[in-house]
């Protein structure tokens, strides 16, 4: 029998209680993964474990302001949130990662004016924060058998890694876009030195990733550093954060990537810029802003940290970017922002994460804590001073190993 309801969290427009936990109706409308493919109803899945993302917090704030209407699935007045996690597909007897973004568009990451998209748990489609849900059968991505053999249970270690699939896919897309832009933006700089076009394009990318700043050492910053290091092992990367050196996040990078440097922010933007330049051994060609604070643009532009012909990649939501048009124009700099990914990025993220010990950054909380007071739970997860980088909730304890060994 089709499932008609499930226990989970859901978002509504309400000043005091925008996030709720309880029995919520399930819907299963036909959807397309992308234009040109047939519409298909979803397959019923069980949620095994979920990660909590800053987007969940922001959606809750939107609900308290009465702004969630455009995010609800058509015909509904609520959204089951959650877009990071692992599900079990009973019909296929396997674990899967849900490809979050799809729609009636050729490329949902760059949908055109006459196209549409949806995002499970974020925009127009219910997500993973419920015991059961329906997901497009072609958007249930496999976990490589070499990391999870058929018939073997998911371990907490592997589950803790795979809840990063969505943000890691975002950062792989980000890296791809920077590559594209470096080619188009700078290949003529190297052609002017006498290189043929193909060689000039190659140099534009390699030189561009030669010195990189990642400003903001949250989940996006850490994964961005790893994504760039994975493709460009010779890149000099400096990460920047507010915490004292030796904290959880920079220590993680130091343990596993000892050539990724860390700079703590200084008393002024100018001092921070100088410390970054010293650690980097020069000016960066790529500056990734991921802090959510407008000071990152001040450091890149007003303090002159971004090199000539450099790219400012904005991965922050909220702050305004400003710059002095005179030096900006003559230094031939470029600003871009894009927070998306395609299927191939998610598949690559899954494979990469299976090999990365990012589960060390994950703390687990009980489902009972979430159910008893979801709003208080979110305040603790996103505002507690001792919070882990990522929080995981296990929904099906019998489908995940009770320890972190053996992943």
C-alpha positions in Angstrom: 0.0 0.0 0.0 1.3 3.5 -0.8 2.4 5.5 2.2 0.2 8.5 2.8 1.9 10.0 5.9 5.0 9.8 7.9 6.6 11.2 11.1 9.0 14.0 10.5 9.9 17.7 10.6 8.1 20.2 8.4 8.2 24.0 7.9 5.2 26.3 7.8 4.6 30.0 7.8 4.1 30.9 11.5 5.7 33.6 13.7 6.4 31.4 16.7 6.3 27.8 15.4 7.7 27.7 11.8 9.3 24.3 12.4 7.3 21.3 13.7 7.7 17.6 14.3 4.8 15.2 13.9 2.8 13.2 11.4 2.7 14.9 8.0 1.0 13.9 4.7 3.2 12.6 1.9 2.8 13.5 -1.7 4.2 11.8 -4.8 3.7 13.9 -7.9 5.4 12.9 -11.2 8.7 14.8 -11.7 11.4 15.0 -14.3 15.1 14.7 -13.5 15.7 17.0 -16.4 14.1 18.1 -19.7 13.9 15.4 -22.4 13.3 12.6 -19.9 9.9 11.2 -19.0 8.0 12.3 -15.8 8.0 9.5 -13.2 6.5 9.1 -9.8 8.8 8.6 -6.9 9.9 5.4 -5.1 9.1 5.0 -1.4 12.2 5.2 0.7 13.1 5.0 4.4 15.4 7.7 5.8 18.4 6.2 7.5 20.4 9.3 8.6 20.3 13.0 7.8 22.6 15.9 8.2 21.5 19.4 9.2 22.5 22.3 6.9 22.5 26.0 7.4 19.7 26.1 4.7 17.4 24.4 7.2 18.0 27.2 9.7 17.5 29.9 7.0 14.2 28.2 5.9 13.0 28.3 9.5 13.7 32.0 9.7 11.8 32.5 6.5 8.8 30.7 7.9 8.8 32.9 11.0 8.6 35.9 8.7 5.8 34.3 6.6 8.0 34.1 3.5 8.0 30.3 2.7 5.0 30.3 0.3 7.1 30.0 -2.9 9.1 27.1 -1.4 6.1 24.9 -0.6 5.3 22.0 -3.0 2.4 22.9 -5.3 -0.9 22.7 -3.5 0.7 22.3 -0.1 1.1 24.7 2.9 4.2 23.0 4.3 7.6 21.7 3.3 9.3 18.6 4.7 12.9 19.9 4.9 16.2 18.1 4.8 18.5 17.6 1.8 21.5 15.8 3.2 21.5 12.1 4.1 21.3 8.4 3.2 18.0 6.6 2.4 17.1 2.9 2.1 15.3 1.8 -1.0 13.2 -1.2 0.0 12.1 -2.0 -3.6 15.8 -2.3 -4.6 17.2 -3.5 -1.3 20.0 -0.9 -1.3 21.2 2.4 0.3 21.1 5.5 -1.8 21.9 9.2 -1.9 19.1 11.4 -3.2 20.1 13.7 -6.1 18.5 16.9 -4.7 18.2 19.1 -7.7 16.1 18.3 -10.8 13.4 19.8 -13.0 12.0 20.5 -16.4 15.2 22.1 -17.7 18.1 20.9 -19.7 20.5 21.8 -16.9 18.8 22.5 -13.5 21.9 24.3 -12.3 21.3 27.0 -15.0 17.6 26.8 -15.7 16.3 29.3 -18.3 13.3 31.6 -18.1 10.9 29.1 -19.6 12.3 26.2 -17.5 11.7 25.1 -14.0 13.6 23.3 -11.2 12.9 21.7 -7.8 15.1 20.8 -4.8 14.1 18.1 -2.4 13.8 19.6 1.0 14.5 23.2 -0.1 12.3 24.3 -3.0 9.0 22.9 -4.3 9.6 19.3 -3.2 9.6 17.5 0.2 12.9 16.4 1.6 14.6 13.8 3.8 13.6 14.8 7.4 10.9 12.2 7.7 10.8 8.5 8.3 9.6 7.9 4.8 9.4 9.8 1.5 9.1 9.5 -2.2 12.0 10.3 -4.6 12.4 10.1 -8.4 13.8 6.6 -9.1 16.5 8.0 -11.4 17.6 10.4 -8.7 18.6 7.7 -6.1 22.3 7.6 -6.6 24.3 4.5 -5.8 27.1 4.2 -3.2 30.1 2.6 -4.8 30.2 -1.1 -4.0 33.9 -1.0 -3.1 33.0 1.2 -0.1 29.6 -0.4 0.7 29.4 -4.0 -0.6 25.9 -5.2 -1.4 24.2 -6.7 1.7 26.5 -5.0 4.1 25.0 -2.5 6.6 25.9 1.2 6.5 28.3 2.2 9.2 28.1 5.5 11.2 31.5 6.4 9.8 30.4 6.1 6.2 27.0 7.7 7.0 28.8 10.6 8.6 30.8 11.1 5.4 28.0 10.8 3.0 25.8 13.4 4.6 28.3 15.9 3.1 27.4 14.8 -0.4 25.2 17.9 -1.2 27.7 20.6 0.0 30.6 18.7 -1.6 28.8 18.5 -4.9 28.3 22.3 -4.6 32.0 22.8 -4.1 32.9 20.5 -7.1 30.5 22.6 -9.2 32.2 25.8 -7.8 35.6 24.4 -8.7 34.4 23.6 -12.3 33.0 27.1 -12.7 36.2 28.7 -11.5 38.1 26.6 -14.1 35.7 27.7 -16.8 36.1 31.3 -15.9 39.9 31.2 -15.5 40.0 29.8 -19.1 37.8 32.5 -20.6 39.1 35.3 -18.4 42.8 34.8 -18.6 43.9 32.6 -21.5 44.9 35.6 -23.6 47.3 36.6 -20.8 49.3 33.5 -21.6 48.7 33.6 -25.3 50.4 37.0 -25.2 53.5 35.2 -24.0 53.6 33.1 -27.2 51.6 30.0 -26.1 49.1 28.3 -28.4 45.5 28.7 -27.3 45.2 25.2 -25.8 48.4 25.6 -23.8 47.4 29.1 -22.8 44.1 27.8 -21.4 45.9 25.1 -19.4 48.2 27.7 -17.9 45.4 30.0 -17.1 43.8 27.4 -14.9 47.0 26.0 -13.3 48.3 29.5 -12.5 44.9 30.6 -11.3 44.8 27.8 -8.8 48.4 28.4 -7.8 47.4 30.7 -4.9 43.9 30.4 -3.4 42.3 32.1 -0.4 39.2 30.5 1.2 37.7 33.0 3.5 35.4 31.3 6.0 36.1 27.9 7.5 32.7 26.4 7.8 31.5 23.4 6.0 31.7 25.1 2.6 35.2 26.4 3.2 36.6 23.1 4.4 35.0 21.2 1.5 36.1 23.8 -1.0 39.7 23.5 0.2 39.5 19.7 -0.2 37.9 20.0 -3.6 40.6 22.3 -4.9 43.4 20.3 -3.3 42.1 17.0 -4.8 42.3 18.4 -8.3 45.3 20.7 -7.9 47.8 19.1 -5.4 50.4 21.9 -6.0 48.0 24.7 -5.2 48.9 26.9 -2.3 45.8 27.3 -0.2 45.2 29.6 2.8 42.0 29.2 4.8 40.8 32.0 7.0 38.6 31.9 10.1 37.8 33.6 13.4 38.8 30.8 15.7 42.1 30.4 17.5 44.6 28.1 15.7 44.2 24.6 16.9 40.5 24.5 16.7 38.4 21.5 15.4 38.3 22.7 11.8 41.8 23.9 11.0 43.2 21.0 13.0 41.3 18.6 10.8 42.8 20.1 7.7 46.3 20.2 9.3 46.0 16.5 10.1 45.0 15.4 6.7 46.3 18.2 4.4 49.4 19.6 6.1 50.1 22.0 3.3 46.8 23.9 3.6 47.6 26.9 5.8 45.3 28.6 8.3 45.1 32.3 9.2 43.1 33.7 12.1 41.4 37.0 11.3 43.1 40.0 12.8 41.8 43.2 14.5 41.3 45.0 11.1 40.7 44.0 7.5 44.0 45.4 6.5 45.9 43.4 9.0 44.0 40.2 8.0 44.9 40.9 4.3 48.6 41.3 5.2 48.6 38.1 7.2 47.0 36.2 4.3 49.4 37.5 1.8 52.3 36.5 4.0 51.0 33.0 4.5 50.3 32.6 0.8 53.6 34.0 -0.4 51.9 36.5 -2.7 48.5 37.7 -3.9 45.8 35.2 -4.7 44.3 34.8 -8.2 41.3 33.0 -6.7 39.4 34.3 -3.6 36.5 32.2 -2.4 34.2 34.0 0.0 32.4 31.6 2.2 32.1 33.4 5.6 28.7 35.1 5.2 30.3 38.4 6.2 30.8 41.5 4.0 34.3 41.9 5.3 35.5 39.2 2.9 34.8 41.6 0.0 36.5 44.4 1.8 39.6 42.4 2.2 39.7 41.2 -1.4 39.0 44.6 -3.0 39.4 47.6 -0.6 42.6 46.1 0.9 43.9 45.1 -2.6 44.4 41.4 -1.7 42.9 40.0 -4.9 45.6 39.9 -7.6 45.2 41.4 -11.1 43.1 39.2 -13.4 41.8 37.5 -10.3 38.4 35.9 -9.6 36.3 36.6 -6.6 34.0 33.5 -6.1 31.1 34.4 -3.8 29.7 31.5 -2.0 28.2 33.6 0.8 24.4 34.2 1.1 23.5 37.6 2.6 26.4 40.0 2.5 26.6 42.8 -0.1 29.7 43.0 -2.3 31.1 46.5 -3.0 34.2 47.7 -4.8 35.8 50.8 -6.2 35.2 50.7 -9.9 38.4 52.5 -10.9 41.0 50.0 -9.6 38.5 47.1 -10.1 38.2 47.8 -13.8 41.9 48.4 -14.5 42.9 45.3 -12.5 40.7 43.2 -14.8 39.0 41.4 -11.9 35.9 39.2 -12.1 33.1 38.5 -9.5 30.8 35.6 -9.9 28.4 33.6 -7.7 26.8 30.2 -8.2 25.5 27.7 -5.7 24.4 24.7 -7.7 25.5 21.3 -8.9 24.6 18.6 -11.5 24.2 14.9 -11.3 27.9 14.3 -12.2 29.0 16.5 -9.3 26.9 14.6 -6.8 28.2 11.3 -8.1 31.8 12.5 -7.9 31.1 13.9 -4.4 29.9 10.5 -3.2 33.0 8.7 -4.5 35.3 11.4 -3.1 33.7 11.5 0.4 33.9 7.7 0.8 37.7 8.2 0.9 37.7 11.2 3.2 37.6 11.1 7.0 35.1 14.1 7.2 33.1 12.0 9.7 35.6 13.3 12.2 33.7 16.6 12.0 30.3 15.1 12.7 28.4 15.0 16.0 25.4 12.8 16.4 22.1 13.9 18.1 19.2 11.7 19.0 16.0 11.8 17.0 14.1 12.0 20.3 15.8 15.4 20.9 14.6 16.7 17.6 11.1 15.4 18.0 10.6 16.8 21.5 11.3 20.4 20.6 12.5 20.9 17.0 13.0 24.7 17.3 15.1 24.5 20.5 17.0 21.6 18.8 17.9 23.9 15.8 19.0 26.7 18.1 21.4 24.3 19.8 22.7 22.8 16.5 23.3 26.2 14.9 24.0 28.5 17.8 25.7 26.5 20.6 29.3 27.7 21.0 30.6 24.1 21.2 28.6 22.7 18.3 30.3 20.4 15.8 30.8 21.4 12.2 28.0 19.0 11.1 25.2 17.3 13.1 23.7 14.0 12.1 20.4 12.4 13.2 19.8 8.7 12.8 16.2 7.8 11.8 16.5 4.0 11.4 18.8 2.6 14.0 18.5 -1.0 12.7 19.9 0.1 9.3 23.1 1.6 10.6 26.0 0.1 12.6 26.2 1.2 16.2 29.9 2.2 16.1 32.2 4.1 13.7 34.5 1.2 12.8 34.8 -0.7 9.6 33.7 1.9 7.0 
